Amino acid sequence: MSKPLLRFAPSPNGYLHLGHALSALATWDAAQKLGGTALLRIEDIDIARCKPEFTQAIFEDLAWLGLSWPEPVVYQSHRFDIYAGAANRLRDMDLLYPCFCSRSDIADKANATDPDGAPLYPGTCRHLSNAERIERLERGDPVQFRLDTEAAIERTGLLTFSVIGPTILDRPQIRYARPQRWGDAVLQRKDTPTSYHLSVVVDDAAQGITHVTRGRDLEAATDIHVLLQMLLGLPTPYYHFHRLLLTDNGEKLAKSKGSQSLRDLRAQGWTPEDVQRAVSLLPSREKVAR
Ligand code: GLU
């Protein structure tokens, strides 16, 4: 097998917190145990929310934790053309369609939820005629593009991938992917010409990532990634899902919930060793229902 390559892929839409520290430390630790290398990738497709000062802070925080990575660092915001090429391949396969629904249209019509608990897209625009699509596109209606998941699965058949855990040195176990539980995922958003799912799959392949280490909150989303890899003829890496740190109320740490940033902790006198200790002592969740 080629030399293991892993990556830490934060989004610079806020400062890193202890949950990110756990993810970064788990990635570098796994790379070391596998005799491989950890790369850093900046996932800044969200043009409105990502800021250069947050990217700068990511470099500083990781260096402070004692982590280093090979240059050059890949920035997703420099790669929109490449994601457009991948989307066009799916369009040529007739697997991508325009969707004009707003969030409230979807919330009103949905009668199920996706694995993240969001209203499941009921497939409304999958049934539009070509004439109506063209009319609305020409009119400039806000549009996002969705994968026709059922049609995609019909092409690929049964999808499997290999999960390694609980430690990175355990034997891989085969899993079946069930992307249909996400409905027709958005691959090109209204506000940016790609999506997390599309970019992450294209870049993991472009960078030759052999092992993806990510939190259990992204475990279910991996099903969509495995489907996209198969459709685009890209290799499926091994996946390792690490535990998530919880707040005292049992919630996931998140920037949006005001979890303290690493830079705040550093300003309060924390050392990198304090972070290591906190990450190993804080309550966490090993398993998420699938
Ligand atoms: N960029 C993603 C995040 O900030 C993680 C990427 C991944 O592990 O796939 O949560």
Residues whose N, C-alpha, C, O or C-beta is under 5 A from the ligand:
A	BS01	LIG	A9 P10 S11 E43 V200 T213 R214
